[in-house]
Amino acid sequence: MGVMLMAPVTGSCATYSTAAAQKDEPTQVSKTARKMGKHLEKQGWQPMGGLPIAEALQQHYDLLAAEGRNAVNVEGHGEAKSLNAAIRMAQSNATIQYAQMMGTQVDGRALIDIMNQQGGDNASSTTKYDATYVTRVRQLVKDLRPSVSFYYQRKDGTYEVRGFYVGKGE
């Protein structure tokens, strides 16, 4: 499948999936990371950590590639008057997005599991489905790992945070 690149500011994305593109993928990822890094720096974004933005993005996409085809790129966004609160909001936002993305996959699997057992009444099947679904989504959310974050301090003193996270797809 290849690595999906998501530009955090514009929301655009590109997927490289053909054989020729996969061959050139590391070079393209590096170019995209540098371009995005320059764009974010021009807008006034700052990295959280010691690396310049372009290098941090490169490490993020390298991590996605190392995780393999099932890696999921999730971006969280938060805004608050304090930097710590904005960071927590970005983490919560990413967790919710990831749970929603993975929830549809879990939903289908839980239904198949319940249908395969075909026993009992509807109330117990519904209860079992709910418990299976909630448990599986919780397990998946634990797999979401922070990769890199950037912040921007607005003129009014509020902070905007964009965090990139890596999850495991099913």
Secondary structure as UniProt FT lines:
FT   STRAND          4..6
FT   TURN            8..10
FT   STRAND          13..15
FT   HELIX           19..43
FT   STRAND          46..47
FT   HELIX           53..67
FT   TURN            69..70
FT   STRAND          71..80
FT   HELIX           83..117
FT   HELIX           122..142
FT   STRAND          145..153
FT   TURN            155..156
FT   STRAND          159..168
//
